[in-house]
Amino acid sequence: MALCALPGLWPEDRSPVTVGQVHEFFDGEHVAKVQREGYEEVFRIPAALEEVVDHAIEEAVKAIMLWLTSGPASVFKEPIPLSS
């Protein structure tokens, strides 16, 4: 989940992505393209359950790899509070 670690997930301008966009990225329908020496390699992104993606996002926030924002809320280096 780290910034720029997954080709195709993060925009080239490093603009933010939404949790919904991350869920869509792991819907089993996307491919990533990686430039190699003289050619471009294409990788299929496997499908993942939303719960698995959410857990990966939470772990990345706690590990200081992602900063999660939602309106005025900001979560970084801590567990994501769950709404009840």
Contacts in CASP RR format, 6 or more apart in sequence:
PFRMAT RR
TARGET T0000
AUTHOR 0000-0000-0000
METHOD contacts of the structure
MODEL  1
MALCALPGLWPEDRSPVTVGQVHEFFDGEHVAKVQREGYEEVFRIPAALE
EVVDHAIEEAVKAIMLWLTSGPASVFKEPIPLSS
1 22 0 8 1.000
1 56 0 8 1.000
1 57 0 8 1.000
1 59 0 8 1.000
1 60 0 8 1.000
1 65 0 8 1.000
1 66 0 8 1.000
2 60 0 8 1.000
2 65 0 8 1.000
2 66 0 8 1.000
3 10 0 8 1.000
3 14 0 8 1.000
3 65 0 8 1.000
3 66 0 8 1.000
4 10 0 8 1.000
4 14 0 8 1.000
6 25 0 8 1.000
6 32 0 8 1.000
6 45 0 8 1.000
7 32 0 8 1.000
7 33 0 8 1.000
7 34 0 8 1.000
7 43 0 8 1.000
8 25 0 8 1.000
8 30 0 8 1.000
8 32 0 8 1.000
8 33 0 8 1.000
9 17 0 8 1.000
9 21 0 8 1.000
9 22 0 8 1.000
9 25 0 8 1.000
9 32 0 8 1.000
10 17 0 8 1.000
11 17 0 8 1.000
16 69 0 8 1.000
19 54 0 8 1.000
19 57 0 8 1.000
19 68 0 8 1.000
22 53 0 8 1.000
22 57 0 8 1.000
23 50 0 8 1.000
23 53 0 8 1.000
24 30 0 8 1.000
25 45 0 8 1.000
26 45 0 8 1.000
26 46 0 8 1.000
26 47 0 8 1.000
26 48 0 8 1.000
26 52 0 8 1.000
26 53 0 8 1.000
27 47 0 8 1.000
28 44 0 8 1.000
28 45 0 8 1.000
28 46 0 8 1.000
28 47 0 8 1.000
30 44 0 8 1.000
30 45 0 8 1.000
31 42 0 8 1.000
31 43 0 8 1.000
31 44 0 8 1.000
31 45 0 8 1.000
32 42 0 8 1.000
32 43 0 8 1.000
32 45 0 8 1.000
33 40 0 8 1.000
33 41 0 8 1.000
33 42 0 8 1.000
33 43 0 8 1.000
34 40 0 8 1.000
34 41 0 8 1.000
34 42 0 8 1.000
34 43 0 8 1.000
35 41 0 8 1.000
48 56 0 8 1.000
57 66 0 8 1.000
57 68 0 8 1.000
57 80 0 8 1.000
58 79 0 8 1.000
58 80 0 8 1.000
60 66 0 8 1.000
61 67 0 8 1.000
61 68 0 8 1.000
61 75 0 8 1.000
61 76 0 8 1.000
61 77 0 8 1.000
61 78 0 8 1.000
61 80 0 8 1.000
62 77 0 8 1.000
62 78 0 8 1.000
62 79 0 8 1.000
64 76 0 8 1.000
64 77 0 8 1.000
67 74 0 8 1.000
67 75 0 8 1.000
67 76 0 8 1.000
68 74 0 8 1.000
68 75 0 8 1.000
68 76 0 8 1.000
68 80 0 8 1.000
69 75 0 8 1.000
75 81 0 8 1.000
END
